[in-house]
């Protein structure tokens, strides 16, 4: 049996504690994983055809109430997306990945913004415009329109920041 010295034990405890501290205080484990807490949308709840993502809202409980959000990661899309319900019949769709370190952004309804889930916490307006943080530019915003029980996000129609 190998004998552990006091120095070795303290070094091991210090390293584990530092990792826990970093993970808890610097934006959570997203700092390392680059993944946020926004749930993914079920693959059966949307279609992608001719540059349009169509979401069947009745199949997405996360978007049933104002303040909800989902992420859409699909190779047929030009970029992963986050879709947020910002009002009674208003939805916003922007690129999911922060331009600073490619970590996922989260929708913060109370602040009416998107915020990077990683270290630095860049913040972006609902139009994707950069508000603060280390990101050099904003998120790409796409036209999102509710049409009855569906939400259409057109990839050929990007919204300029500030629109």
PyMOL commands that set and color helices and strands:
alter all, ss='L'
color gray80, all
select helices_A, chain A and resi 6-25+30-33+43-45+57-59+61-63
alter helices_A, ss='H'
color red, helices_A
select strands_A, chain A and resi 46-49+52-56+69-72+81-85+91-95+105-108+113-116+123-125+130-132+141-147+150-159
alter strands_A, ss='S'
color yellow, strands_A
deselect
rebuild
show_as cartoon
